[in-house]
Amino acid sequence: MTTGNLLVFDTCLDKMYVTLANGNNILTSKIVTNKDNKYHSAFLISTIKEILKENKLTPQDINAIGTNIGPGSFTGIRACTTVARMMAQQLNIKAVGVSSLEILAQLNDTQKPTIVALDARKNAAYLHLDGEIKGAIQLEEIKELLSNNDYCLITDDKLQNILGGISYQQGDYPLGEILAKLAIEKLKNSNTKWQELKPLYIQPPPVY
């Protein structure tokens, strides 16, 4: 099974990643940061148009869509899933969601088991352990896990200061390409109806 032209995007993390692939070949991958006090997700549509134009493609040439569904920025999660659902519905194509915890777990290049912990506020972290999302777990519990096991910890800048490990924000990691790879696998094995694509809200959005 080949996916044809696959468009994936991620506005959940600290940067926006938009990648176009054909099968296992990455055609274009762009990273966008916040600009002029605008959150990077504001540039998602224009970046998609730019990538399609560079590759002499139209939206109708896209065969499937993959997106990060969270956890992460609540604004980013909404942007990702809304755009993915709208495009997939209009184009009548497949769509899959990938968790940011699954994406970041791929950064482990050691033989150690992986643990991913992202800031969830309220002295907690979104935890991915043994290939599963465990939810929002208190930091004290995670510290105990780390003290009793030799894990490769992938985390963010804030929690790196508390838990140690590797912060994904400190490296030049190809997260867009990783998202494309995981989306291809899910397109083979998972429900690919756009109606099933939903944000991954492990806990409710903050109320202001």
VEXRO-248230 format. One record per residue (C-alpha): z, x, y; residue in one letter. Coordinates in steps of 0.1 Angstrom, whole numbers, plus 5000, padded with zeros to 4 digits. Layout:
<nodes>
[[Z; X; Y]; 'A']
...
</nodes>
This chain:
<nodes>
[[5000; 5000; 5000]; 'M']
[[4991; 5013; 5035]; 'T']
[[5006; 5000; 5067]; 'T']
[[4975; 5006; 5089]; 'G']
[[4984; 5011; 5125]; 'N']
[[5022; 5008; 5129]; 'L']
[[5039; 5005; 5163]; 'L']
[[5076; 5012; 5165]; 'V']
[[5100; 5013; 5194]; 'F']
[[5136; 5018; 5201]; 'D']
[[5154; 5009; 5233]; 'T']
[[5189; 5008; 5218]; 'C']
[[5200; 5044; 5223]; 'L']
[[5203; 5067; 5253]; 'D']
[[5165; 5072; 5255]; 'K']
[[5135; 5050; 5246]; 'M']
[[5112; 5060; 5218]; 'Y']
[[5078; 5045; 5213]; 'V']
[[5057; 5058; 5184]; 'T']
[[5023; 5049; 5170]; 'L']
[[5015; 5059; 5134]; 'A']
[[4987; 5053; 5109]; 'N']
[[5000; 5055; 5074]; 'G']
[[5021; 5086; 5073]; 'N']
[[5003; 5102; 5103]; 'N']
[[5020; 5101; 5137]; 'I']
[[4993; 5095; 5163]; 'L']
[[5014; 5094; 5194]; 'T']
[[5052; 5095; 5202]; 'S']
[[5067; 5092; 5236]; 'K']
[[5103; 5095; 5249]; 'I']
[[5113; 5077; 5281]; 'V']
[[5146; 5081; 5300]; 'T']
[[5162; 5060; 5326]; 'N']
[[5143; 5062; 5360]; 'K']
[[5152; 5052; 5395]; 'D']
[[5183; 5033; 5384]; 'N']
[[5162; 5013; 5360]; 'K']
[[5172; 5012; 5323]; 'Y']
[[5145; 5027; 5301]; 'H']
[[5138; 4994; 5284]; 'S']
[[5121; 4983; 5316]; 'A']
[[5093; 5006; 5308]; 'F']
[[5087; 4994; 5272]; 'L']
[[5057; 4972; 5278]; 'I']
[[5040; 4998; 5301]; 'S']
[[5046; 5026; 5276]; 'T']
[[5031; 5005; 5247]; 'I']
[[5000; 4998; 5268]; 'K']
[[4997; 5035; 5277]; 'E']
[[4999; 5046; 5240]; 'I']
[[4973; 5020; 5229]; 'L']
[[4950; 5031; 5257]; 'K']
[[4953; 5067; 5248]; 'E']
[[4944; 5060; 5212]; 'N']
[[4915; 5036; 5222]; 'K']
[[4933; 5007; 5206]; 'L']
[[4941; 4971; 5216]; 'T']
[[4971; 4951; 5205]; 'P']
[[4949; 4934; 5179]; 'Q']
[[4945; 4968; 5162]; 'D']
[[4982; 4969; 5154]; 'I']
[[4990; 4959; 5118]; 'N']
[[5028; 4960; 5118]; 'A']
[[5057; 4965; 5141]; 'I']
[[5091; 4982; 5135]; 'G']
[[5120; 4983; 5159]; 'T']
[[5156; 4995; 5161]; 'N']
[[5178; 4964; 5159]; 'I']
[[5211; 4981; 5169]; 'G']
[[5239; 4988; 5173]; 'P']
[[5236; 5004; 5207]; 'G']
[[5230; 4991; 5242]; 'S']
[[5232; 4953; 5242]; 'F']
[[5204; 4952; 5268]; 'T']
[[5183; 4976; 5247]; 'G']
[[5189; 4956; 5215]; 'I']
[[5177; 4924; 5232]; 'R']
[[5146; 4941; 5247]; 'A']
[[5136; 4956; 5213]; 'C']
[[5139; 4925; 5192]; 'T']
[[5124; 4902; 5218]; 'T']
[[5093; 4923; 5223]; 'V']
[[5089; 4929; 5186]; 'A']
[[5092; 4892; 5177]; 'R']
[[5068; 4882; 5205]; 'M']
[[5042; 4907; 5196]; 'M']
[[5044; 4900; 5159]; 'A']
[[5042; 4863; 5164]; 'Q']
[[5012; 4865; 5188]; 'Q']
[[4994; 4890; 5166]; 'L']
[[5004; 4873; 5133]; 'N']
[[5016; 4906; 5118]; 'I']
[[5045; 4920; 5099]; 'K']
[[5077; 4931; 5116]; 'A']
[[5108; 4950; 5103]; 'V']
[[5141; 4960; 5118]; 'G']
[[5159; 4993; 5113]; 'V']
[[5195; 5000; 5123]; 'S']
[[5202; 5029; 5147]; 'S']
[[5228; 5040; 5121]; 'L']
[[5201; 5043; 5095]; 'E']
[[5179; 5063; 5119]; 'I']
[[5207; 5088; 5128]; 'L']
[[5217; 5093; 5092]; 'A']
[[5184; 5110; 5087]; 'Q']
[[5195; 5139; 5110]; 'L']
[[5217; 5153; 5082]; 'N']
[[5199; 5184; 5070]; 'D']
[[5228; 5196; 5049]; 'T']
[[5238; 5189; 5013]; 'Q']
[[5270; 5171; 5025]; 'K']
[[5273; 5133; 5024]; 'P']
[[5265; 5116; 5057]; 'T']
[[5288; 5097; 5080]; 'I']
[[5274; 5082; 5113]; 'V']
[[5299; 5070; 5139]; 'A']
[[5287; 5055; 5173]; 'L']
[[5310; 5045; 5201]; 'D']
[[5319; 5008; 5198]; 'A']
[[5345; 5008; 5226]; 'R']
[[5381; 4996; 5221]; 'K']
[[5390; 5029; 5202]; 'N']
[[5365; 5020; 5175]; 'A']
[[5331; 5032; 5162]; 'A']
[[5302; 5016; 5144]; 'Y']
[[5303; 5033; 5110]; 'L']
[[5276; 5041; 5085]; 'H']
[[5289; 5056; 5053]; 'L']
[[5275; 5061; 5018]; 'D']
[[5242; 5045; 5029]; 'G']
[[5260; 5013; 5041]; 'E']
[[5270; 4999; 5075]; 'I']
[[5307; 4994; 5074]; 'K']
[[5312; 4976; 5108]; 'G']
[[5333; 4986; 5138]; 'A']
[[5361; 5008; 5124]; 'I']
[[5391; 5021; 5143]; 'Q']
[[5389; 5058; 5152]; 'L']
[[5421; 5067; 5134]; 'E']
[[5407; 5054; 5101]; 'E']
[[5376; 5075; 5107]; 'I']
[[5397; 5106; 5115]; 'K']
[[5414; 5101; 5081]; 'E']
[[5381; 5098; 5063]; 'L']
[[5369; 5130; 5079]; 'L']
[[5401; 5149; 5071]; 'S']
[[5400; 5139; 5034]; 'N']
[[5362; 5145; 5028]; 'N']
[[5336; 5171; 5037]; 'D']
[[5311; 5150; 5055]; 'Y']
[[5282; 5158; 5078]; 'C']
[[5292; 5137; 5109]; 'L']
[[5264; 5124; 5132]; 'I']
[[5278; 5109; 5164]; 'T']
[[5273; 5106; 5202]; 'D']
[[5286; 5126; 5231]; 'D']
[[5317; 5105; 5237]; 'K']
[[5329; 5106; 5201]; 'L']
[[5320; 5142; 5195]; 'Q']
[[5348; 5151; 5219]; 'N']
[[5372; 5131; 5197]; 'I']
[[5358; 5134; 5161]; 'L']
[[5337; 5166; 5162]; 'G']
[[5304; 5166; 5143]; 'G']
[[5269; 5167; 5157]; 'I']
[[5259; 5146; 5187]; 'S']
[[5224; 5131; 5185]; 'Y']
[[5223; 5132; 5223]; 'Q']
[[5225; 5170; 5223]; 'Q']
[[5194; 5177; 5202]; 'G']
[[5157; 5172; 5206]; 'D']
[[5154; 5150; 5175]; 'Y']
[[5122; 5131; 5166]; 'P']
[[5139; 5097; 5164]; 'L']
[[5107; 5078; 5170]; 'G']
[[5090; 5095; 5141]; 'E']
[[5121; 5089; 5119]; 'I']
[[5120; 5052; 5129]; 'L']
[[5083; 5050; 5118]; 'A']
[[5091; 5066; 5085]; 'K']
[[5119; 5042; 5078]; 'L']
[[5099; 5012; 5089]; 'A']
[[5071; 5021; 5065]; 'I']
[[5096; 5021; 5036]; 'E']
[[5110; 4987; 5047]; 'K']
[[5075; 4972; 5050]; 'L']
[[5071; 4980; 5013]; 'K']
[[5103; 4966; 5001]; 'N']
[[5118; 4942; 5026]; 'S']
[[5113; 4908; 5042]; 'N']
[[5086; 4914; 5068]; 'T']
[[5084; 4880; 5085]; 'K']
[[5089; 4882; 5123]; 'W']
[[5111; 4851; 5121]; 'Q']
[[5137; 4871; 5101]; 'E']
[[5139; 4899; 5127]; 'L']
[[5172; 4896; 5145]; 'K']
[[5195; 4918; 5166]; 'P']
[[5223; 4936; 5148]; 'L']
[[5253; 4926; 5168]; 'Y']
[[5282; 4941; 5148]; 'I']
[[5306; 4928; 5175]; 'Q']
[[5300; 4904; 5204]; 'P']
[[5284; 4916; 5236]; 'P']
[[5309; 4924; 5264]; 'P']
[[5318; 4896; 5288]; 'V']
[[5318; 4906; 5325]; 'Y']
</nodes>
